[in-house]
């Protein structure tokens, strides 16, 4: 049976698809945002390095698009690798069940670093690491129904992390769809970086209030 040819997005095209294949993205944090981004990367044949110390928790399942009920209580990175292999058997995924610290940042090797940890302390050390290595960084935070996605391809200003600060999920809770939408924004911006687009900017949105804006940084 003849396989229908994939309809290509004109801004990427066949040349762009070939350029993306085999590139590597390192992801810190496999919560709602990180797993949503992983699905996009897997379908675009982008190899992955996944770093997360946690387990899949039942209380988070409303925003974890990659995992199934049978994954609950199991290690996120191991189950993510399993689920992604089902989406794309040819995908190269390296998973690290590690706590991110100054001594483990070397695990974030790739063409782009994605920080979806939603943790200000981890954000700080990853920002310093990416800056020192001169690697592009896509950093995302979400809380309530709002999200912020920072794309950084230059030396950061002293107060940059203050621009992405948000109230904790413990205080605000989280509207399930915001994690998936933020993860999709992360994936889209990362694809653009991999395809050679330059610039540093902050994308902000509120899913409940239908708001979105982009600010250069």
Protein Blocks (a to p, Z undefined) as FASTA:
>chain_A
ZZddddddfklommlmmmmgopacddehjafklmmmmmmmmmnopacddddfbdcdfklm
mmmmkbcfklgopafklmmmmmmmmmmmmbccddddddddfklmmmmgcfbdcdfkopak
lmmmmmmmmmmnopacdddddehjbccddddfbdcdfklmmmmgccdfklnopafklmmm
mmmmmmmmmmmmmnopacdddddddfklopacdddZZ
